């Protein structure tokens, strides 16, 4: 996986988290986008790896991600180019 880098393009617009993006190389010509929210004041909880369905996008999961990222680190993997 490439390094995750800080980004200001947070689709959740969370003030309580730091937001990072990067890519996972799945095959020679295939990269999948990773978004990572890290709470500024996390609770003792394991990170969550969220892999949405093929036809969904991050915008359909914003309420869920906002709730989860308030408690723990969340990694969202795009399953295809959106």
Buried (B, 14 or more C-beta within 10 A) or exposed (E): EEEBEEEEEBBBEBEEBBBBBBBEEEEEEEBBBBBBBBBEEBEEEEEBEBEBEEEEBBEEBBEBBBEBBBBBBBBBBBBEEE
